[in-house]
Amino acid sequence: MSNHPDLTTRTNERDGTLLVLVPGGEFIMGSDAFHIERPPHRVRVSAFWMGRTEVTNAQYRIFREATGRSLSEHASKALYNDDDQPAIGVSWEEADAYCRWAGGRLPTEAEWEFAARGEDGRIYPWGDEEPEVPRAVYGLIFGRGGKAAPVGTTAGDISPYGILDMAGNVLEWCSDWFAPYPADASDVLVDPTGPSQGTQRIMRGGCWTYQAPALRATQRWRTPPQLQTPHGGFRLVVAVT
């Protein structure tokens, strides 16, 4: 994994996730690039701990054995089930249950975007430079050997806080129900959590099958919560106490 000397880290006791401290801050969330990302608006988030990588198959296997959950269709295939690959084929409910079991939760959409792009409005986690294949895991072909890479192996896909794989590899569940951004957000939104109900959840990031434009840190994906996809995983957030 990439070295980042300024990181404040700790290991989560329950599941062994390496957590990175993301300090609180204010940023412009969203962009004018696509309708689903509009309007850009000011958000302030409190500090939180976030997994430096996505939850792995090895970690998720311990959770399954402890809770009696079955292996998903995708996760049972040899292409996707190496210990250090991200856990895929996990519905929103399953991802949420894992995070609670591990003593944390899924990130809010605002936390995820802040962790990915920081306060300086960068387009990608690493900055504004266009993606290239060695930097992130993307552009692979489903059904032709394409698959997620072991977590943390593309050192160039790193956020301003030292968090890895936020542009490529797998999509990531957030806790929020999907809703359009507020059209009249003149005041700073503080720790927004999305609407109280809905029909679709949010996934963030790009993934191993997507092309370069989908790796932008502001990209949002409205997703049925029951979806189990080989393109999607999740990472853990733990509150700062």
N, C-alpha and C positions, 0 to 999 in steps of 0.2 A: 504494500500500500504506500501511497505517497506520503512523504514526510512533510509535516507542517508544524514547525517548532513552537508556534504560539498557541496551540490547542490546549484547552482545558478539558480533560477527559476523565471518565471513570467507567468501571465495568459494572453493568447491571447484574445484581446478585442472582436474580432468578433464572435468567436465560443466557448470561454471558455476553450480551450485546455491549460493544464498545460505544459508549455515549459521549457525544461532543456537546459542550456547553455553547448554546447559541444565545448571545446577549440580547436583551431587549433593544428595540429600536423602532424608528419610524421610516417608512418607505412609501414609494408610489406603487400601488398594486394594480396589475392589469396593464393594458396597452391599447393603442388605437389600431393595432394590426388587423384584428378580426372582431366581428360583432360580439362574439361570446366573451371577449376580453375587455369590452368597453363598459363604462368609461374608466380611464385611469383615475384612481382615487387614493387619498392618503390613509394609511393604516399604521397603527402602533401596536406592536406585540410585546408581551412580557418575555423575560428570559425563560428558556426551556432547554432540556437535554434531548438530543436527537441521535438516533443510531447512525454511526458513521457510514454504515452500509445497510442494505436491505436485510431483512431476516432471511437466514439461510435454510436450506432443506434439513441440515443437521439439527438446527434449533427447532424447526417446526416439527420434526419427527419426535422429539422429546415431548413437545406439547400434545401431539396426537396420542402418544402412548399414555400420557398422564390423564387425558380427558376422554379417551375412547373414540376419537373422531377417525373417520375413514380417510383413506388416501384418494385424492381426486383423480379423475381420468388422465389429466395431463401430467400430474406429478408422478404417476406410476410408470411413465415411459422412461426408458434408459437415457434418452436424449436430454431429459430435464432434471434427473434426480441425483446428480452428484452432490455430495455433502456441502460443498462450498458454493453451489449455484443458489440464486435466490429462490425462495419458496414461491411457486407459481400455482395457478389453478385454484386460487383461494378466493372465495366470495368475500364481500364486505363484512358479513356477519362473522365469518371465520377469522378474518384479519383482526376485527375488533375484539373477538374473544381471546385470541392469542395475546394481544397487547394488554388486556385486562389481567390475564393469567400471569403475565410477566411483570405486573406491577405498574403498568403505564397505560397508554392509549394511543390511538392513531393521531397523527398531526392534524390540526385544522388546515384548511386551504391557505389561510393567511400565513400561518407558521411555515408551511411547506415553501411557499413562494419567497418569503423572507430569507429562509435558510438557503435557498437556491441562488438568490441574486443579491442579497445584502441591501445596503442603503444607497448604492450608487447607480441604480437603474440599468445594470448590465443586461444584455440580451440573453446570454447563456451563463451557466454557473461560473465558467472560467473567465468571462469578459464578453467582448463584442466580436471577437474573431469568429469567422464562419467555421462550422465543424469540419473535421477531417477524420477519416476512419481510425487512425491510431489513437485519437483523443477520446473517443467514446464508442460504445457498442451500438451500432445502428446499421440500417441498410442491408440486413441479412434476409434471406428468403425462407419463408415458412414452407416446410415440406421438402426443402432441399438442403438439409443439414443445418439450417439456421437455428440458433438457440441462444439463450442468455449465457453470458460469461460468468465465471466465478466472481463473486462480489469483490469490488475494490481493485480489480486488476488493470483498469484503465486510469492511470494516475493523472492524466490530463483532465478528466471529467471530475473536477473538484470545485466546490463552492467557496465563497470568500471565508467561510467558517471552517473549512477543511472537511466538509462532508462530500462523500464520493457517490458517483453514479446517479446524479440527479438529472442528467440530460438523457442518457441512454440506458441500455440494459433492459429494465422492465418499468412499465407504468406502476404508479404507486397509489394505493387507496388513501384518501383523506377522510376525516370524520364527517365533513359537511354534506348535507343534502344540497343538490344543485339548485341554484337560483341565479337569475341575471344579477349583475352588480347593481347597487343602488344608483339611480339616475341623478339623484340630487344630493349626493354625499358631500356637502360643503364643509362639514366638520370632520375632524380626524376620527376614524372608527378605531375603537380600542378593543383589541382581542376579539374580533368578530368570529362567530361560530357558525354562521349560515342560518337558514330558516329552521324552524322547529319540526317541520315535516316536509315530505316530498315523495317523489317516485324514483328519482335517480340520485346516485351519489357522485362524488367528484373523484376522478383519478388525475394525477399530475405526472409530469415528466414525459420523456420519449421512451422508446423501447427498441429492442433489437431488430424489429421489422420495419420501423418507421424511417422516413427520409429526413434529411437535415432540417428542413423548416419546422418539423414537429418537435425539435429538441429545445426550442426556446423556453425559457423559464416561466413565461406568462401563459403558456398554452394550457387550456383547460379541456377536460374530457368528461362529458356527462355520461354516466354509466349505470346500467341496471345493477342494483346491489347484489343480485343473485349470480351475476356473471362470474364464471370460472374460466379464465383465459390463460394460455401459455405466455401471454405478453405482459401479464400483470402480477405484481407482488406488493410488498408494503414494508414500512420501517417503523420502528418503535419511537415514541416520544414519552419522556418521563418528566413530571413537573419538578420545578426547582423548589426545594423546601428549605 
